Amino acid sequence: MKLCVIRSGGFAGMTRTWEVNLPDCEAERWLILMKSDAGSGESVDAASDSFSYTVSLGDLTAEVNEHAVTPAWQELFDVAKNQR
């Protein structure tokens, strides 16, 4: 299953994209996180220079503000960044 993490914003306003294909058994773990934590970034006001993340896995997409990034979200981002 394809995992795509797009980070946008920051001081320079640059966008970075990481993509990786995950085995279904690993993807299931992350789908559970995304479903249980959906919308976690919506309740936090983002600073103008903060990052925001758009995470897509299969048919599911989540938006996460950097102030709402939990250790589990960070682990998911690292999976995308490190498995090229």
N, C-alpha and C positions, 0 to 999 in steps of 0.2 A: 504494500500500500504506500502511496506517495505522501511524504511529509514535506511541507513547504513552510518555512518560517521567513517572514519579511519584516525586517526592522526598519522603521522610518523615523524621521525626526532628528533630534539631537541638535547641538549647536550649529553644525554645518548643514543640517537638513538633508543629509545623504540617506539613500536607501540601500540596504544590503539584503540579499536573498540567499537562503540556503535550502537545498533540496536533497532528499535522500529517499530511496525506496526501502521500506521496512518490511520484514516478514510479518504476516498476519498475526502471529502469536504475540509479537512485540507491539504491533500497532494497537491491539486490543487494550493494552494497559494504558496507552496514551489517550485512546478514545474515551475511556472511563474518566480520566482527568478532565478532558475537555468538556464532557457532558456535565460533570459535577461542578465544575468551576466556571461555567460559561458566563460571560458578562462580568467577570471579576474586575475588569478595568473601568467599567462604566460609572461606578460610584465615586471615583477619585478624580478630582480636578487635576488635569495634566498641566505642568508648567510648560511654557512655550518652547523650551529647549529640551524637553524630555523625550525619551524614545517611546514608540508604541510598536506593538508586535501584532501581526496578522498571522495566525497559525491555521493551516489547512491540512487536514488528514482525511483522505477519502472524500466523502461528501460533507464533512463537518468543517466549519470555519469558526474561529474564535478571535476576538480582539482583546488584547491585554496591554494595559498601560504599564510602563516600567515600575511605577509605584505599587502595583498590585502583583508583581512577579514574586511568586513563592518559590521555595527550593524545588518543588516538583516541576513548575514551569521552567525554571532555569535548567534543570536536568534535561527536559525535553528540547530546549533550545540547543544545549550542548550536543545532544544526539544528532541534531541536524547539522551543526557546525563541524563535528568531528568525523562523521561517516561519509566521506566523499568518495 
